[in-house]
Amino acid sequence: MESYLKENFGGVKPKHSTGENLKRWRTLCGVVKNRKRRFRFTANLLKRDEAAAMRRSNQEKLRVAVLVSKAAFQFLQGDFFSTTFFVIYTGAQPEQEDYTLPEKVKAAGFDICADEVATIVENHDPKKLKYHGGVDGIAKKLKTSTTDGLSTEGLSRRQEIFGINKFTEAAQRSFWVFVWEALQDTTLMVLAACAFVSLIVGIATEGWPKGAHDGLGIVASILLVVFVTATSDYRQSLQFKDLDKEKKKISIQVTRNAYRQKMSIYELLPGDIVHLAIGDQVPADGLFLSGFSVSIDESSLTGESEPIMVSGDHPYLLSGTKVQDGSCKMLVTTVGMRTQWGKLMATLSEGGDDETPLQVKLNGVASIIGKIGLFFAIVTFAVLVQKLVTRKILEGSHWRWSGDDALELLEYFAIAVTIVVVAVPEGLPLAVTLSLAFAMKKMMNDKALVRHLAACETMGSATTICSDKTGTLTTNRMTVVKACICTKTMDLTKQVANEVPNNALKLLIQSIFTNTGGEVVVNQHGTREMLGTPTETAILEFGLSLGGNFQTERQKYKIVRVEPFNSTKKLMGVVLQLPEGVIRAHCKGASEIILANCDKMINANGEVVNLDDVSLNQLKGTIDKFAGEALRTLCLAYKDLENDVSPETPIPASGYTCIGIVGIKDPVRPGVKESVALCHAAGITVRMVTGDNINTAKAIAKECGILTDDGVAIEGPDFREKGLDELYRLIPKIQVMARSSPLDKHTLVKHLRTTFGEVVAVTGDGTNDAPALHEADIGLAMGIAGTEVAKESADVIILDDNFSTIVTVAKWGRSVYINIQKFVQFQLTVNVVALIVNFTSACLTGSAPLTAVQLLWVNMIMDTLGALALATEPPNDELMKRPPVGRKGNFISNAMWRNILGQSLYQFVVIWLLQSKGKSFFGLYGDDSDLILNTLIFNAFVFCQLFNEINSREMEKEDVTDGIWDNNVFVSVISATFVFQVIIVEYLGTFANTSPLTIIQWLFSIFIGYLSMPIAVYLKRIPVCIETVDLDPLDY
């Protein structure tokens, strides 16, 4: 079976499956009872094709818009050839057309309407932009301030005129829609038809109400199955809806009411002033106000990978695009469904998530078993009909057919159809969805937001976690605790840096407050607040402790150029024009890199001197000392430049003067060491991949228990220089990679996956981590420190940035995988027994012991209720004591086959003995003996399933009751099944073809079921070989 599933259903991967593979497995699902339900939680390929077509249209539209924009810009400057080009492409004349303001907009107090401003940005129209007075003119017409933003007054009126920043989503389907979809089951429809015919024939031959009992019994069973199924599906849809809302929670920095504040992108309105930085998603269409080196990735909107530079000359920013480099302020002009991104997202949201490998594989299992069940059903019906015809021939009544004969034929047909109902395990793939939905909801409570369903099951197979250091293994609450300024080392926890010479202190404060990606602001509560990364805020805090003033320093100097922090260069820089006209560059970054760019330093007297070997070694020793104390070190330097520097001139790479070195304390998170130990016990290797100094990284790694005596710590530049042969020997031993670039991380992940067959989980927070997150089997983005680009590329978002949460995700992943295996084991046992019992009985006795109504009840026990009980088991600590599944091993393991076949054999033998010896054993005689015996068989069969459901809680462990009372869902399902079984047997006999049983018969039925538990213990003691079959990546 595994090889068949691999060949036919193995094309779908946890990530990046092709549309062709997604289509292929659907066509292979031959026997599907209810297509709407079976394929509900799969990708809508038609909607995806629509989205792809929309992207292509956007790409062409924007390509033309850019060309026209350039031509129009040059035309406005008087270029003849551009004027010709502009007229040809647009069909417009150079003269500006008049713009008529709608009365409703005018009455609301605005001077431009939503459609007009949307056209300017979407079409990159400089002509209209100039007509409306440029960006400042648009801001005035939108009644906003480019410095203070919107005021809170009149927001509802603004919302009414310009709309809200939300895209149209499909409405939540009501419960009755799920009822209707459950009724689309082909077999249930056939059974309903049988029930209708049975009612007519029964009433015609036996009268009302006796003749209606069989038909009404089937109808009641169908309705029960439909409503229980619909309730389960409806609850799942609500869970997914809640999780979908969590996925879409994105915050952005906005200036409103003259205060900088964090706000949901869904609260944005035209006129808002948004602050964008590297890795942010542009939240709405808008216009560039101010900023430096802004590069925009528009591939999400247009499919075009080439970044677009945005500036005052080309100010157009489109919703849904990503800031690849630089930072800026943006004026929001268009929101929601008026943007191309809004329209695209409305289509994409209907495209759904890719189906997971387990869903696809279990669809394959369901198809195989369904075909077997269909064959058995046809043969069973043929045998029963042949027995009936033979009997009538022997009686000589084969030419006379009565209403009773018609009802008997109808009952045979209903039994055959019900065998298909039981045999086609429609619940298998849906159990995956149920288990994933349950796990995703619980993980959300544990601070992990799953963006892609497949990540749940994939994480359970993880063999390696490549973790960042800062904020994941550490708290990300940073403080400057040591500094080396003017060759003096200071412990800032004990003293204030007041011994620094005055001129050096001015340079230090100037460097801290001008060369930063953070800000010191006064919030709306009137208190001082620092914005930016934890590293930036720690240095800003240090600057304030030195007596500096952020606003004063920023207003003193004109900023000529900014180069934001780059994780490849590991530095950031700014060029200033000082009041006296001097042009000065400040640089800050990784200590050894900045120090290598310096040829001067400031000595103890505050004088600039050459950086000789003695001083250089002294500074290097200080860096190593700080790093050995697990401090993050940064070096600050400056250089005075020539006066002919322009905003396009790159910041110099050498010739700097070292101002000082700071040591930043970032404590290890509580519980990380225990979590790392838990990973090691679970067979998961933890590797630290960081951009920090190697000594800092080693100190933290040892504290966390990551770096062991036989492990290797290596720097990114050394790793890059290794040949393939060296890498093959080195990579398995690497436990720490310091000073790594995003490319180093990507290379490491790729080798671990492809060369060593590892299932790799990778953490990331920056824009440049996106390739590694994309390459990894499971990409884990940080919810607090992570950029929107990183989150977009990730499969799971760790909301608290905590390594312990990653371990929790791994535990839940294993739980999902194991829970599905438990349910499959349970359901396949019911399938095998129900098929064999009805088939052999039909062949040997000419009748089936389990009627249509009874089989429908059994189907509900094993399908919806079974999935609810077994697929929602919470994880336990034992899961992290097993080795990971990795890329090897069959999903239906040998241990599962042992349990399935052993229990099936026991149940078949018991039922067969009851059929052949039951009457004599219980002394059943008289007209109702067959009815009582069949009731007894039905009761014993159900209790066998009930106790086997308990057995299925563990596939190897003998104690199956451990922790059972902690799972309220499981206990509730078992209890409800028991109660309903009593009601069906004792009180619904007329409809379910059962007869009340004596207390002895009830105890016997329960005892027969209970016997399966000691049998399960003995089965688990039978050793089975553990197969290891090479499979495609994550092809369970």
N, C-alpha and C positions, 0 to 999 in steps of 0.2 A: 504493500500500500504506500509506504514512504517513497519508494522510487517512482511510482505512478504520480503521486502528488507533487513530487519535486519536478518531474518532467512537464506536467500539465498545469500546475498551479504555483510553480516556483518562480515565475517571472516577476511577481509583485514583491518589491523590497520595502523595508521600513521607510526609506526616503528616496525621492527622485525616480519613482517608477514612470515608465513611458506610458503614454496614452494607449499605445498598441497593446501593451501587456495588461493594462486595466480592462481593455475591451475583450481580450482573448479569454480570460478566465470566465467572464460572464457567459460567453457562448458555449463553454464546456459544461455549464450547470444544466444538465438535461432535465432531471426530475425536480421541478420547483413547484411547490403547492401554492405559494403566495408570493409572487414576484415583488409586489409593492412592499411587503413586509421584509422579505429576504434582502432586498437591495436598498432598504431605506437609509442605512448608515454607510452608504458608499458614495463615491464621487459622482456628481452629475456631469458627465462628460460633455453633454450638449451645451450646458452653461459655461463650461470651461472653454469650449471652442468659441463661444460668443465673446468671452473675455479676451481670448487671444486675438480675435478679429478686431476687437475694439482697440487693443494695444497697437496693432499694425496700422489702424486708421489714425490713432493718435500720433504715431511715429511720423507718418506721411504729413499729417496736418501740421505738426510742429516743425518738421523740416522745411516745409513751404513758409511757415510763419517766420522762422529764423531768417530765411533768405529775403523775404519781403521786408522784415524788420531792418535788416542791414541796408537793403536798397533804399528804404524810406528814410533811414537815418542819414545816409549819404546824400539823398535827394534834398533833405532839409538843409544840408550844408552846401547844396548847389552843384552836385556831381551830375553831369549830363547823362552818362551811360547808366548810372543808377536810376535816374528819373525814368529813362526808357524801360528799364527792367521792371521797375515798380509799376508802371502803367500796364505793361504786358501781363504781369502776374496777377494784378488785382483788378484790372479793368477799370481802375479808378482814375480820376483826374487829380492833378496835384493840388487843386484848391480844396480847402477844408469844407466838408459839408456842415450844415447847421445841425445842432442837436436840440431836440425838443424834450424838455423835462416833463414827465408825466405829472398830472395834477395831484395824484395821491402822494407821490414822493415830495412834491413841493409843499403840500399841506403838512407833511410830517417834519418839514424843516431841513430837508437834505437838498443838495444841489446836483446830485447825480443818482441815477437809478441803478439797481442791481445788475440788470442785463448789460448796460453800457460799460460799467467798470469791469464786469466779467469778460467782456469782449476784448478790452484793452490788454488784460493779462494773458488770456488764453491764446489770442492771436498775435501776441508780442507786437502790439500796434503802437509804434512811436509817434505816428501822426496824430492819433487820438489822444495819446498821453500828452503830447505837446499842446494840443488844443485845450485840454483841461488844466493846463498850467503845471505839467510835470507831476512828480510825486508829491511835492508840497501842495500843489493845487488840488490833487485828488484828496489829500488829507483834509484840506479846508472844506471841500465839498461834502466829505463824509462827516464833517463836524467833529473832528478829533484833533488832538495835539500830538505832534511827533515826539515830544519830550515827556509829557505827562500821561499820554494815552487817553482812553475814554473815561468819562465820569460815570458813576453808577446811575445817574438820573437818565430817564428816558430809554433804558435798555430794552424794555418790552416793545416800545414803538419801533426801535431800530430792528429788533428781531422780526417784527411783523413785516417791515419793508424789505429787509435783506435776507430773511430766512435764518435757520439754525444750522450749526455745523454738524449735521448728522446725515447719513445716507439712508435711503429707504430700505427697510429690511422686510423680509417675508413675515407676515403676522403669525403669532403663535397659533398652531392648529388646536382646535378644540378637542375634547375627549371623544366626541361623537365621530370625528374624522377618523380617529384610531379604531373605533368600533367598526366603521364602514370598511376600513382597510383590512381588519381582521376577518371580516366576512368575505373578502375576496379570495380566501383559500379555496382552491379548486375542489379538494376532497370534501371540505365542509359543505360546499354548494351541492355536490353530488349527493352527500348524505341528507341534506335538506330536501332534495328532490325525492330521495327514497322515503323520507319521513312523510312527505306530502302524499306520495302514492300509497304508503302504508296506512295513512289515515283514511283515505278514500276507500281502499279495499277492505280495511278492517271494519270501518263503520258499516259498509255495505253488507259484509258477511256476518259480523257479530253484533252490530248495533252500537249505539252510544250508551255508556262511555267505554265499555270493555274493549271494543274494537279499536279505540283510539290510543290505548295505553302505550303500545310499542312506538307509534309515530311520535306521540307527545314526549316520550322518554328521550328519543333521539333529538327532538327539537330543544328540550330543556338542556341536554348535555351540550349541544352546539352553542346555545346561548351562554352557558356557564364558561365554556372554553373561550368564546369570543370576548366576554366581558373581563375575564381574568387576564387574557392576553392584552387587551386594549389598555387596561389599568396599568400593567407593567410597562408597556410601550410609552404610554402617556407620561408616566413618572420619569422614564429615561429622557424623554424629550425636554421635560422641564429642567432636569439636571444639566443637560447640554446647553440649554438656553442660558442658565445661570453662569455656567463656565464661559460661555461665549461673551457675556457681558464683562467678565473679569479680564478676558484677553484684550478687550478693546479699551481698557483704562490706560490712557496715556496723558501724562501731565507735561506742561511746557511753562517756561518762564515768561511772564507777561507784565508789562507796565500798565496799570490801570489806577486811576485816581492818584497819579504821581507816585505810586508805590510799586516796587518790583515784587511780584508774588507768583507762586506756583498755582497753575490753574488747569483744569481738565480741558483738553482740546475741544470738547463738545460744548463748552461754554463760550467759545470765541465768537466774536461778531465783527463785521467789517468796521474798521476804525481802530481795532485793538493793535497795540504795539507788542510784537513778539520778539524775544531774544533767542537766536538760534546759535548752536555751537556744533562742533564736530559730532557726528553720529545722530543728530536730531532728525526726526521726520518733519518735513514742512507740513504744518497742520491745516493749512488753507491756502488758497491762491492769494498772492500778495505782491508787494513791490519793495525792493531793497531801499532802505533808508541810509544806513551807514554800516561799515564793517571792513574787514580785511581778508584778502585771499580766499574769497568764498567760491568753493567748487561744489557743484550740485550733481548728484547722480540721479538721472531721470529714467533709469532702466525699468523701474517698477511700473512706470506709467507708459513708456514708449517702447521698451525693449532695447533701447539704444544704450550701449555700455560706455560710450565716450562721455566723460564728465563735461558739464557746462560751467563756464566761469560767469559769475554774476557780479555786477558792479553798478555804479551810477549810470553808465552808458547802456548797460543791458540789465535792467532792474527786475526782470520778471521771474517770480518764484511760483512754482506750481505745486499744488497740494499732492501729498503722497510721495514726493521726491525726497531724497536724503542728502543731508549736508556731509559731503565727503571730506572737506577741508575748510578751515577758516571759521569765522564767526561774524554775525551781523545782527542788525535790528531790521525787522520787517513790518511793513504796514499791511494788515489784513484787508483784502478788498472783496473777496468772494468766498462763500462758505457752502458746505453741504452739497446738495444735488445740483447746484449751478456749476460745480467744478467737474472736470473730466474724471478726477479721482473718485468723487462721489458716485458718478455713474458707473465707473468700473467696479467699485467695491460692491455696489448694489447687485451687479451681475455675479461677481466672484463669490459673494456670500451664499449664493444659491448653488455654487459649484461643489460645496462641501469638502470634507477632509478626504484624503486618500484612504481607501480601505487598508487595514493592517494585514501583514503576512498571515497572522493566525486566523483572521476572518476569512481570508481567501482559502487557506488550507482547510479550514473546517467546512467551508462551502464545498470543497472537493470531497471531503469525507461524507458529507450529507448526500452529495450526488451519487457516490458509489453505493452507499447503503440504500438510498432511495431506489436505485435501479434493481438492486437485489430484492428489496421489499416489493417492488412492482411485479417482479417475476413470481415471487412466492404468492402474492395476492391473486394473480391470474391463475396459477396452478391450483391454489386452494379453492377458488371459485369453480374451476373446471372439475375438480375432484368431487366437490359437494354436489354439483349439478349432475355429474355422472352417477353418484350414489342414489340421488333422488330418482333419476330416470330408470336406473336398474331396478330399484325397489318397485316402482310403478309397473315396470314390465313384468316382474315376477308376480305382482298382484293382479296383472291383467287389466290394469286401469290406465294404461299409457295413452289411451285415446280420450280419456275423460280427465279434464283438469278443473279443479275447484278453486274457490277463493282461497282456501287454506294452502293449496299448493302454490298459488301466486304469492301469498304472504311468505311462504317458506323460501321461495326463490328470491324474493326481495330481501329477506333476512340474510341469505347467503351473499347476495350482492353487497349488502351493507357491511357484512363482515369483511369481505374482500377489500372494500374501499377503506374500512377502518384499519385494516392491516397496513395499508399504504399510509394512513394518517400516523400510525405508530412507527412505521418503519422509516419514513422520511424524517430524519432528525432536524427539522426546521429550526429547532432551538439551538443547535450547535453554534452556528456563526453569530446568532443573536445573543448567546450567552457571553461571547467575547465582548460584545458591545456593552452588555449589562455590567460585566465585571470591570471593564475599562471605565465606564461612567461612574461606577461606585468608587473605584480607586481614585479617579480624577477629583471627585468631590472631596474625598477624605484627604488627598494630598494637598488640596487647596487649603484645608484647615491646618495642614502641617507646613504651610508656607511654600508650597511648590505649585506653580501654575503650569499645567500641561497644555501646550499649544497644538501638538499633533498627537492623535490617539496612539499611533504606533510606538511613540516614545515610551509609553507605560510598559508595554511588553518587552521592548528592546532593552530597557534599562535593567530588566531582570536577568539579562544574559551578559551584562557588562563584566569584562575581565580586567579593564584598566580605567582608571580615572586620572586624567591630566588636569590638575587643578592650578588655578592662579594662587598667588600668595596673598596679595593685598586685598583685604575685605572678605576673602573666602576662608582662609585659614586664620587670618587676623581680624580684629574687630573693626578696622577701618576708622577708628577714632584716634586721629593722629595728633601728636604734640611734639613741638621742637623741644628736646630735653638737653641737647648738647650743641655747642657751636664752636668753631675755630675761626675767629676773626682776628686779622692782623697777627697771625701766628700764635695767638693766645687761645687756649682751649678752656671753655667755660661750661660748667654744669649748671644749666638754667633752672634745675629743680632746687638749687641751693642759693643761687645768686642771680642778680639781674645784670645784663650785659651793659654795665655803666662805665667800664674801663676802656671802651673803644674810642680812639681818637676822633675828634669832631668831624674832620673831613671824610674819614672812612665811614663814620656813622651815617652821614648824609648820603654817601654813595650806596650804602647798604639799604637804607630806607627807600631811596629812589629806585633801586633794583627790585625790591620786594613789591612795591605798590604799582609800578608801571609794567613790569614783566610778569604779568599774572593773568590767568584765565578766570580768576575769581573777582568778587566785588564785596565791599563793605557798604551796606545800605541801612537806612532806618526804615523798619517795616511799619505797617499801618497801626501797630500798637505803640509806636514811638520808641521801641527798643532797637539796639544795634544788632544787625544780623549779617553773618558772612555767607556769601553764596559761592559755590564752586566745589571742586573736588576736595576730599579730605586733606590731600597733600597741600593744595592751595590755601585752604582755610587755616591749616596749621602754620604755614609761613606768614600768612596775613596776621594771625594772632601774635606771632613773634614780632612782626613789624610794629604792631600797636603797642606791644610791651616795651619797645624801644623808644616810645614817645612819638611815633609817626602818626600822620593823619592821612587816610586814604584819599579823601576828596581833595584836600589841599595839594597833595602830590600830583594827582591826576590833572588838576586844573593848571598846574604850573607849566606843563610841557605839552608840546604838540606831538602827537603820535604820527610818525611818517610811515612805518610799516610794522606789521605784526606777523610773526610766524608761529602759529599755535604749536603746542606740544605734539611731537610726532614720535610714535612708538618705534619707528625704524631708526631715526636719528637719536632718539632718547634725549631730546632737548627742545627748548622753546626760546624764542628771542623777540626783541622789540627794538625798533630804532626811534629815538626821540630827537626832537629839536629843542634845545635848551633856550631859555629866554635870551641869553647872551649870543645866540646864534650857533653854538657848538652842536654838531650832530653826534649823538652817542648811541651805541648799540649795547644792549644788555642781554646776557645769555644765562640760561639756568637749565640744569639737567643732571644726568648721571655724572657723579663726581669724577670718575677717572676719564670720562670722555671730555668734559669741560676742561679739566686740568690739563689734558693733552693739547688743548687748543690755546693754552695760556703760555706766555713767555715772560710775564711780569707778575708781581704780587705786591700787596700792601704790607709793609713791615710793622713792627710793634709801635713805631713812632708815627704811623699814618703816612709814610712816604712810599711812593711807587718805586720799586727796585726790580732788577732783573731776577728772574726765577732760576737760581742756580741749582746744581744737582743736590746740594745739601738740603736746601729749602724744599725742593721737589720731593725728595725722599721723606722729609719730615711730614709734608702734607699727605703723601701716600700712606705713611704710617698712621696718621690721624684717621684717614678714611678706613683703613683696615681695622683700627681699634674700634671705631664707631660700629663698623659692620659686624665685628666679632661680638659686640654687645647686642646684636639683632636690631640695630638701628638702621633706618633707611637714610642714606646720605645723598645730599644734593649740593652742588657747587654753584656759586653765583659769581659771575664775572662781567666785566664791561670793556668797551673799546671805543675811543673817540675816532670818528671817521672824517673823511674829506667832506667839504660842504656841497659837493655836486651829487650827493646821493638823492635818488628819486624813489617813489613808492614801489617801483618795479625792481630796484636793485636788491639782489639777495643779501641777506645778512652774512657778514664774513664768517669764515670757518676757522680762522686762526688769528693770532696776535692779540689775545685778550689779556686783561689784568685780573688776577684772581682776587675777589673781594673776601670770600670766606666759604666755609663748609658748614652745613647744618646737619645734625643727626636727629631724625624723627622717630619717635617711639610709636609703634603700632602693635599693641599686645596681642598675643595669640588668643583666639576665642576659647572660652571655657568649653570643655567637652570635645574639642577637636582631637586631642590625643586618643581619647577613648574611641572616637569614631574611626580614626585611622586603624586602630588595633582591631576593631570590628570588621573593617574591610579586609585586613590581612587574614583574619580567621575565615572570612567568606571566600577567600581565594581571589580577591580583587587587589591588584597592585595600584598603589597611589603614587603618582609622580607629580612633583612641583615644577611648573613651568612659569618663570617670572622674568620680568625685565630688570629686576633689582641686582645689586652687587652680589657676587657669588658668595662672599663671606656672610653677608646678611642672610642670604637664602639658605646657606648651610646651617647657620645658627637656628633659624626658625624651623627648618626641616628636622633637625635633631630634636628640637623641643616638641615637635608634633609627632615624632616617631616615624617620620617618612624616610629619613636618611639612616641607613644601617651601615654596619662595618664593611659589608661586601658590596655596598651600593656605590654608584659613580655620580659625582657632581661635575657638570661640564658647563662651559660658557658657550653661548650661541655662536660667536665667531669661530671657536674651535670646532664645534659641531659641523658648521658649514664646510670646513676644509677637509673633512673626512671623506675618504673614498667609500664606495659601496661595500667592499669587503670588510673594511673597518667598522662601518655602520652596522652590518649584520652581527658582528661580535659585540659591539658596544651598546646598541639600543636596548636589549633585554636588561642590561645592568643599570641603565640611566634611571636615577631616582630624583635628581635635581638638575634642571637646566636654567641657568641664570643668564642675565643680559641677552635674553632671547628676543628675536624679532618675530613678528607675526608669521613670516615665511618659515622660520625655524620650527615654530609650533605646528604649522601646516605640514611640513616635511616629516616631523616626528609622528604625527597622527597618521599620515598616509602610510608610512612604513609599518607602523604597528598594526594597521588594519590589513594591508595587502600582503606584506612580507611575512608577518608573524601570526596572522589570523586572529588578532585580538579584536574584541568588541569594545570600542573605545568611547568613553564619555569625556567630553572636554568642556571646561568652563571658559567663559570669556565675557569681557565687559566693554571693550573698545570697538570702534568702527573697524579697525584692522584685524580684529579677531574673527570677523565674519567668515573668511575662507576656511579657517580651521573648524569653526562651528558647523559650517556647511559640509565639510569633509567627514567629520566625526559621525559615528553611528548615533550618538546622542549629543546634541549641542545644548549646553546648560548656560544660559545667560543670567547675569546678576540683575535682580530687580531694582536695587537701590543705585548701585554704581554703574549699571549697564546703560549703554546708549540704545536708542531705538533701533539703530542698524543691527546691533548685536542681538537684541531681542527678536527682531524680525527673522534673523537667520537661525535662531535657536529652536529647539523642540520643547524645552522645559525652561521656565523662568523661575529662578530661586529667589523668592520674594524677600527673604531676609539676608541674602548673600552669605549664608552660613554653610560651611562644609558638612555639618551634621545633617542638614536638610537634604544634601545630595545623597547621603547614606540612607536616609529615610525613603527617598525616591527609589533607590536600588532595592530596598526591602519591599516596597509596594510593587515594584516591577516583578520581583520574584513571586510575590503573592498572586498577582494576576495570572502568571504563567502556570503556577501550581494549581490555582483554583479552576482554571479551564481544564487542566488535565483531570482533576477530580470529577468535574461534571461530565466530561467525555467518557470516563471510565464508568460512571453511573448510568449514563444514557445508553451507551452501547450494550451494557448488560441487559437492560430492559428490552432493547431492540432485538437482541439475539433470542432471548427467552420467549417474548411475545410471538415472534415469527415462527420459531420451531414448534412451540406448543400448539398454536392454531393450525399450522400446516400438518404436523404429524397426526393431530387429532382428527382433522378433516379426512386425511388419507386412510386412517385406520378405523375410525368409528363412524365417519360420515356426518359428524357434527363438530361444531367449534365450542369449546367450553366457555370462552369469553365472548360476550355479545358486543354489539356495536357501541352501546351506551357504556358498558364496562371498559372497553378499550379506549373510549374517549376520555374517561376519567383517569385511566392509567397514563394516557398521553399527556394529560395536564400535569399529573404528578411528576413525570419525568422531564417535561419540557419547561413550562413557565415556573412552576413551583420548585422544581429541582435546580434550575438555574439560579433562582432567587436564593435558595438555601446554600448551595455550594460555591457559586461564583462570587459571593459577597463575603467570604470568610476574611476577616482582618488578618494582617501579617503577625507572625510571632517571631520570637528571637531565634527559634530553631532554624528559620529560613536562612539566616546569615551564618550558619555553621556548615552549610552545604557548599560544595564547589559550584561555580557558575556553569550554566549550560553552554555558554560560549557559542561557537559556530558549529559545534558537533552535537550529535545525538538526535534520536528520533523523537518527535513530539509524542506519538503513542508508543511509549517505551515497552520493553519486554516485561517489566514489572506490572504495567497496566494490563497487558494481554494476559498475563498469569492470573491476575485478579478477575478480569472479565470472564475468561473461560472457566475458571474454577467456580465462581458464583453462578454462572449460567448453567453449568453442569449440575450443580446442587439443586437449583430451582427447577430445572427440567425433570430431574429424577423424582423430586418430591411431587410435582404436579402430575407426572405420569403415574406414579404409584397411587395417588389419590384418584385418578381417573379409573385405573384398573381395579384397585382394591378398596376404594373409599367406601362403597356401599356396604360391603361385608364388615369392614372395620368399625363403622359407626352404626351398623344395624339399620340401614336406611331401606325401607320397603314402602310400597304404595305408589300412588300416582304422582306424588310430589317429590319422590326420591331423587330424580334427575335434577330438579330445580334446586333442592337442598345441596346436593353434591357439587353442582356447578357454582353455587353461592360460596360453598366452602373452598373450592379451588380458587375462585376470584378473591376471596378474603385472604387466603394464604399467600397468593401471588402478590397482593398489595402490601401485606406485611413484610414479605421478603424484600420488596423494593424499599419499604420504609427503613428497615434495619440496614439494608445495603447502602442507603443514603448516608447513614451514620458511619458505616465501614469506609465509605469513599472519602471521608474527611482526611484520612491518611492513607497514602499508598504503600508506605514501607513501615511506618511506626505501628506497633501493635496496640498501644493505648489510644483508641480513637475518641475517647470521651474527654480527653484532656482539654480543658478550656471551652468545652461545649456550652456551658452556661453563660459564658461571656458573650456569646454570639446570639443576640436576641432574635435576629432574623431567622436563623437556623431553627432555634427552639420553637418559634412561632409557626414556621412552615410545617415542622414535624407534628406539632400539636394540632394545627388546623387540619392537616391531612387525616390524622387519627379520628378527630371528631366527625369530619365529613364522611369518612368510611363507615363509622357507626350509623350515621343518619341514612346513608345510601342503603346499607344492608337491612337495617331494622325498620325504616319508615318509608323508603321509596321503592319497595319491592315491585310494585305494580309497574313502575316506569323503567326500573333498572334490571328487571328479570331476576330479582333476588328474593330470598326467603329468610325471615328472621332465624337466627341461630341460637342454640342453647349456650349456656355459660361454658360448658365443656368444649363445645366446638369453637367458641371464641378464644378460650385459653389455648387450644390446640393450634389455631391459626397464628396467634401471637408467638407461641413456642417455636413453630416452624420458621417464622421470620427471625426470631432471636437466634436460632441455631446458626444462621449465616454469620454471626459475629465470631464465635469460636472457630468456625471454618475459615473465616478471613484471617484469623491469627495464624492458623496452621499454613495457610496459603503463603502468607508473608515470610514464613520460615523456609520456603522452598527457594533455593538460590537460583538466580537467573543471570545469564551473561549480560554484561553491559556493553552494548554495541557502540562503536564510535565510527560514524559514517561521515566522510567529508561532504559538507553541503556548501551551497552558495552562502555568501555573507548573510547571517541572520535568517537563513531559511530553516526555520525550526522543523 
